[in-house]
């Protein structure tokens, strides 16, 4: 098994030194090409569409939403509705997995059908912008964990490299100081931030279908707010909305947090890694199980998802076996950890990056790194 990654100083993550290979083994990364791995994956049909699987997933999500709405109407004006709010938050995140896979063209051969799934699950169910998200997410996939090219890094308050600290002002600097803890606390705002971004991007005409996206979000807001304030007292209605958004945002954030944070970070005007290394060295898998696979919507197979973004969820476990074997053959570090370990690694990485901020030695560290 290749050696894991650990955080190094100033936010750059490097692999631990692996044991020296025997003469019969290839040196690290020797002759490793994505084409060879892709050939093995294609030979087993793992990139074929799986429409029946996704029809089943869409049906399950519909049942979960129906159960949530049923409980909502049966309970009426009761504070037990806050439990329903948490449940609906989890349902929203499960629906987000569907617009995620639709955006990657992993669902159906029909582009029209996949796009319809994307708009319904992003805009109508979650109040997000499908058009904005697809563009944003594709750029992330092209250059994950690149300080200048990965938009997922650019939009965060926390820092992943000490050189980012200079751009933080006011309360953001306080957040950076204690980011190993506050990063997880602020995840409750993730869903609300996506809704805010959707309104901003649509109103500025930065999506291909602003009228369609805006209409779907407006319909969602009318139904969501209308039903909530019609059935519940004002205080309970506000509480329901806050809890539902917080639960969904926290779930969103906890799903995405361990995927790349604490793995290799690069910067500069050009990408320094080829496609295979770029995706494997910057991604972290969470050890699979039936529960983990369901909770993460397949994103616990982050390495395989980044290597084969259009692969159906159900094929990721087999792709993991092939990828692990290939990486072992070629001496490429492949990092997979358990559920709790993944978050410990993220917290440790964020703590280490912000250590010079807490000690007041930012300039000294930057000078030494120059």
N, C-alpha and C positions, 0 to 999 in steps of 0.2 A: 504493500500500500504506500503510495507516495506520501511524503511528509506534508503536514498541514501548514497553513499560513499563520503567522502571528504578527501583530502590529509592530512596526519599527518606529523610531522617533520621527516626529514632524509629520505624521500621517501617511507615510509611505509604507506599504505592506510588502514584505518580501518573504519568499518561502524559506522555511528552515532548511539547513543543509542536509540533503539526503545522504544515505549511506552510499559509499562508492560502489558503482556497479561492477559486477564480475566481468572478465574479458568477454564472456559469451553474451553479455547484455549490451544493448545500445546505450550510448551516453544520453544524458538528459535532453529530450527533445530531438534526438537524432532522426532525421528523415521523416519527422512527423508532419503530415499534411492533412488538411481538412478533407481533401478529395478522397483519400483512402478511407477515412472514417465514414464519410458520406456514402461511399460505395457499399460499405457493410450495412449501413442503415437502410438504404434503398433496397438491397437484396432481400430484406425481410419484410418489405412493404410497409415500413413504419411511417412513411410520409404519405401514405394513401389517406384519402378522406374517410371519416367515420361518421356519416350522417345519422345512423341509428343511435349511436352513442350520444350524440348531442341532442337528438330529439328526446332521448330519455332524460338527459340533464335538464333540458328546458322544461320538460314535464314535471320533474321533481321540484324545480324552482317555483313553478306555477302552484304546485300543491302547498309548498311552504308559505308562499304569499297568501294563498287562500286561507290557510290555517290562521295566519296572523290577522287577516281582516275579520275572520269569523270570531276570533277571540276578542278583537277590538269592539265589535258590535254587541257581543254577548255581555261583556263586562260593563259597558256603559261608563257612567261618570264615577269611576272607582280608581283609587290610587294603585290598584293592582295593574292598571294600564302601563305603569312604568316597566313592568316585566315584559309586556307586549312590545313596548318601545325598544327594549334591548333585543328582543327576538326579531323585530322588523329591521333593526340595524344590521343584524347578522344576515338576514335575508337579502338586504341591499348589497352587501359585500359579495354574497354568493352570486347574485345577478351580475355583479361587476366582472366576475370571471368569464361570464358569457360574452360581454362586449369586448373583453380583452382578447378572447380567442377569435371572435369575429373579426376584430381589427387585424389579427395576424393571418387571416384567411385560412384558419385551421378547421373551420366547421363544415362548410358545404362547397361543392363545386360551383354553385350558383353565386356569383358576386352580389346579385340583387338580394337574395335571401339572407346572406351573411350581413349585408349592410343594414337590412331591415332589423335584424336581431341587434345589431350594434346601436342603432338609434333608439330602439325601444328600451333596451336595458341601460343605456347610458343616459339619454336625455329624459325619457318618460318615467323610468323607474327611479333613477338616481339623481336626476337634476344636473348631470354633468354634460360636457360637450363631447360628443363622439368624434367630431371632426378635429377639434383641438387635440384631444387625447391621442388619436392615431398618429398625427404628425409629431407630437411631443415624444411619444413612446418609441416611434421608429428611430428618432435621433438618439435616444438613449441606447437602443439595441446596437446601433452602429458603432458607438464609442463608449461603452459602459465604464464608469469610474474615471473618465477623463475630465480633468478640472475645467478645461475650456470647451469641450465638445458635448459633454453629457448634461442635458438640461435638468435632469433629476438632481444633480449636485448643485447646479446654479440656483435653483429655487428654494433651497433649504436655508434655514437660519443658522443651523450648526455648521461647523467647519470640518473639512476632511483633510486639510493641509493648513499649516500655520500661516502661510502666505495669504490665505483668505481672510484672516482676521482684520486686516487693514480696512476692508470694505464694510465692516460691521460698525454700526453706530448705536448709541443710546442703549435701550433695553436689550438689543441684540447682543451687545458685548457681555451683558450680565448672563444672558442665556448661554453664550459660548463658554463662559467661565465654569458653569455647572452643567454642561451639555450632556454629560453621561447619564444624568437623571432627567433633566428637563426635556431632552429629546423625546423620551417615552411619554412624559406628561402631556406634551404638546400634540401628541398624535390624536388626541380627542378632537382637534380642530381640522383634521385632514379632510373629512367629508365636506365640511362647510367651506374650506378653502377651494376645493374642486368646484363647488357650486358657484362661488364668487368668481373664479377664473372663467367658468363657462359664460356667465353673464358678460364679463368684460370682453372676452374674445369674440363673442357673437355680436355684441353691440358695436364693436369696431370693425366688423366685417372680415374677420381673419379666418373664417371657416368657409368651406365651399357651399354649404347650404344654410345660410344664416336664418332665412325665413322658416324653414322646416325645423331647425334646431331650436330657434326661439319659441316657436309655437308649441312644440312638445314640452319644453320646460315650463311655459306659461300654463299649459293644461295640467301638468303635474302639480304646480304650485297651487292652482285653483282647487284641485281635488284634495290634495294633502292638507292645506290650510282650512279648506271648507269643512271637510269631515272632522278634523280635529277640534276646531272651535265650535262646530255645531253639536257634537256629542259630549264634549268635555267642558268643564268650567274653565274660565280664562286661565287661572293659575295652573290647573292640571294640564291644560292644552299646551301652555308654554313649557311646562316641565317635561311633558311627553316629547315635544320637539327637541328640547335640549338633550335629553337622555338618548333619544334615537340617533341624533347626529353624533353625540359623543361615542356611543357604542359602535356605530358604523365607522367613524373615523379611527377609533383605536384599533378596531379589527383590521381595517385597511392598512394602517401603519405597521401593525405587528406582522402582517403578511409580507410587506415589502422590506421591512427593516433589515432582516438578516441576509437578504439576497446578495448584496454587494458591499455593504458598509464594513470596513475593516479588511477588505481585500485590496489587491494591487491598485494603486492610484497613479495616474500619469498626467502630465500637462504638456504644454507646448503647442505649436501650430500644426504639427504633424503627429499621426498615430505611430507609435514605436513598435507595436506588436502586430503579428499577422492575425488573421481571423480566428484560427483555432486557439492560439494563446490568449488573444484578447478576451474571448468568451470564457475559457476555462479558468484562467488565472484571476479573473475579476469577479467570479461567481462562487457562491457557497451553497451547497446542498444541505437540506435538513433530512436526516435519516427517515426513510419512508415507513409508513404503516397505513392501514386503512383509514384510521382517524386523521392522521396527518395529511394524507392525500386529499381527503375531503375538505378539511379545514383550509388548506392552502390552495385548493383548486388546481393542483398539479404544479404550482410554482415552487414547491419544495424541491422539485427537480430543476433548479435554476440553471445549472450548467447545461443540461440537455435542452432546456427551453431556449437558452440563448444561442446554442449551436444550431438548433432546428426550430425556429420560432413558429413555423407553420405546421408543426406536428400536433396531432390530436392528443388531448390529455391522456387518453387510455394507453397510448403507445410509449409514453415517457418512461415507465418502469423498465421496459425492455431496452430502450435506448440508453438508459443509465447503465445497464449491464455491459453493453457494447462499448460505451464511452469509457467506463472505468477500466475495462480490459485493455482498450487501445492506449489509454494514458499510462497504464502500468507498463505496457510493452515499450513505450517510447520515453519513459522516465519523466512524464509531465505531471507536476503536482496536481492532484485532484482532491479538493477539500470538501469533506462531508462530515457533519457533526450532528449530535442529538438536538432536540428541541431547546432545552434550557441552555446548553452550551453555546448555541448560536447567538442568543441574546447577551450572554456573558461576554462573548467576543466583541459584539458591537459596543457594549457599554465600556469595555476595557479600552477599545480603540479610541472612542470619543474622549474618554478620560485622559488618555495619553496625549492625544493631539492638543488638548486644551491645557495641559499641565504648565507650559510656559506662561500662559495667560494668568493662571492663578499665582504663579511665583513672581510675576512681573519681569520675566526675562525673555519677552518676545523678540526684541531687537537682537539680543545676544544669540539666540537660537537661529534666527534668520541669517545673521552674519556668518555663523559657523557653517550653515548649510549652503551658503553662496559659493 
